[in-house]
Amino acid sequence: MDKNMTDIEDKHKEATLGQLLAHVSRLVGRRRRQKLAGIGLHHAQGMILSLLRHEDGLSQLELARALHIRPPTATNTLQRMERDGWIERHRDSRDQRIVRVYLTEKARSFHEEIREMFRELDRELSSALSAEERETLKSSLLKVHHYLAAEADAEEHCCRLAASEKKTEAEK
């Protein structure tokens, strides 16, 4: 192993868990972006297509929550995807306030290619670890994810509650 690699590893040994997670996330995100750019998609757009493949017709709000992004950010991303022919948006037949998102034929035709890109990336990531290490890492990351997601959901609920209270005060 060369000296530069040893220096990098020594630096990372001193890093906090959060710093390491952020760094690995950036590296994985870069790989995903590179792969998706080949077919004209951005990272979040690939995630949206993946969610819709599992459950077509999710609402914009459901997609935003699943991706842990703000609804206006989701709306902007969905507008670009609609413009580029990846998705269609339609008002819910029972509740016109809800906008549902559906895959187009274009998105469906790329389904297997996108899936294979993600499988390939997973194989790349997995090759650095033994089967036992992969399971341990996955289990640990899921615990951290559940903890942070629950905290984010509670924070979002508090923000909605505070906004509702402000609105009520303003109406008095």
C-alpha positions in Angstrom: 0.0 0.0 0.0 1.4 3.4 -0.9 2.1 6.2 1.6 -0.9 8.4 0.3 -3.4 5.6 1.0 -1.9 5.0 4.5 -2.2 8.8 5.2 -5.8 8.8 4.1 -6.7 5.8 6.2 -5.0 7.3 9.2 -7.1 10.5 8.8 -10.3 8.5 8.5 -9.5 6.5 11.6 -9.7 9.8 13.5 -13.0 10.9 11.9 -16.2 10.8 13.7 -19.0 8.4 12.6 -21.0 11.3 11.2 -18.0 12.5 9.2 -17.3 9.0 7.8 -21.0 8.5 6.9 -21.1 11.9 5.2 -17.9 11.2 3.2 -19.0 7.7 2.1 -22.4 9.1 1.2 -20.8 11.7 -1.0 -18.6 9.1 -2.7 -21.6 6.7 -3.3 -23.7 9.7 -4.5 -21.0 10.6 -7.0 -21.0 7.1 -8.4 -24.8 7.1 -8.7 -24.7 10.5 -10.4 -22.1 9.3 -12.9 -24.1 6.2 -13.7 -27.5 8.1 -14.0 -26.0 11.0 -16.0 -25.4 8.5 -18.8 -29.2 8.3 -19.4 -29.9 12.0 -18.5 -31.1 11.6 -14.9 -30.0 13.2 -11.6 -29.6 11.2 -8.3 -33.0 12.3 -6.8 -34.7 11.6 -10.1 -33.4 8.0 -10.0 -34.6 7.6 -6.5 -38.1 8.8 -7.5 -38.2 6.4 -10.4 -37.3 3.6 -8.1 -40.0 4.5 -5.6 -42.6 4.8 -8.4 -41.5 1.4 -9.8 -42.5 -0.1 -6.5 -45.7 1.9 -6.1 -46.8 4.0 -9.1 -49.2 6.8 -8.3 -47.6 8.1 -5.1 -48.5 11.6 -4.2 -45.9 14.4 -4.4 -46.0 14.7 -0.6 -45.4 10.9 -0.2 -42.4 11.1 -2.5 -41.0 14.1 -0.6 -41.4 12.3 2.7 -39.8 9.1 1.4 -36.8 11.0 0.1 -36.6 13.2 3.2 -36.8 16.4 1.2 -39.1 19.4 1.4 -42.2 19.4 -0.7 -41.2 22.4 -2.8 -37.9 20.7 -3.6 -39.8 17.6 -4.7 -42.1 19.7 -6.8 -39.2 21.3 -8.7 -37.6 17.9 -9.3 -40.9 16.5 -10.5 -41.5 19.4 -12.9 -38.1 18.7 -14.5 -38.9 15.0 -14.8 -42.3 15.7 -16.3 -40.7 18.2 -18.8 -38.2 15.5 -19.7 -40.9 12.8 -20.2 -40.0 10.6 -17.2 -43.3 11.0 -15.3 -46.8 12.3 -15.6 -48.7 14.1 -12.8 -52.5 14.0 -12.3 -54.9 15.3 -9.7 -56.3 12.6 -7.5 -59.9 11.8 -8.6 -61.2 11.8 -5.0 -59.2 14.7 -3.6 -58.2 17.4 -6.1 -55.7 18.9 -3.7 -53.5 15.8 -4.1 -51.2 15.4 -7.1 -50.3 11.8 -8.0 -47.2 10.9 -9.9 -47.0 8.1 -12.5 -44.2 6.6 -14.6 -44.3 7.2 -18.4 -43.5 4.6 -21.0 -40.1 6.2 -21.4 -39.4 5.6 -17.7 -40.7 2.0 -17.9 -38.5 1.3 -20.9 -35.4 2.3 -18.9 -36.5 0.3 -15.8 -34.1 -2.7 -16.4 -31.2 -0.5 -17.4 -31.5 1.6 -14.2 -32.0 -1.4 -12.1 -28.8 -3.0 -13.5 -26.9 0.3 -12.8 -27.9 0.1 -9.2 -27.1 -3.6 -9.0 -23.7 -2.9 -10.5 -23.0 -0.2 -7.9 -24.1 -2.5 -5.1 -21.7 -5.2 -6.4 -18.9 -2.6 -6.4 -19.6 -1.6 -2.9 -20.1 -5.1 -1.7 -16.8 -6.3 -3.1 -14.9 -4.3 -0.4 -16.6 -6.4 2.4 -17.1 -10.0 3.4 -20.7 -11.3 3.6 -20.7 -11.0 7.4 -19.3 -7.4 7.2 -22.0 -6.5 4.7 -24.8 -7.8 6.9 -23.4 -6.0 10.0 -23.0 -2.7 8.1 -26.5 -3.0 6.6 -28.0 -3.7 10.0 -26.1 -0.8 11.7 -27.0 1.6 8.9 -30.7 0.7 9.2 -30.6 1.4 12.9 -29.1 4.8 12.3 -31.5 5.5 9.5 -34.6 4.6 11.6 -33.3 6.8 14.4 -32.7 9.8 12.2 -35.9 9.3 10.2 -38.0 9.2 13.3 -36.3 12.3 14.6 -36.8 14.1 11.3 -40.5 13.0 11.2 -41.0 14.4 14.8 -39.3 17.6 13.8 -41.4 18.0 10.7 -44.5 17.4 12.8 -43.5 20.1 15.2 -42.9 22.5 12.3 -46.3 21.8 10.9 -47.9 22.3 14.4 -46.1 25.6 14.9 -47.2 26.8 11.5 -50.7 25.8 12.2 -50.6 27.7 15.6 -49.2 30.8 13.8 -52.0 30.6 11.3 -54.6 30.3 14.0 -53.2 33.3 15.9 -53.2 35.4 12.7 -56.8 34.5 12.1 -57.9 35.8 15.5 
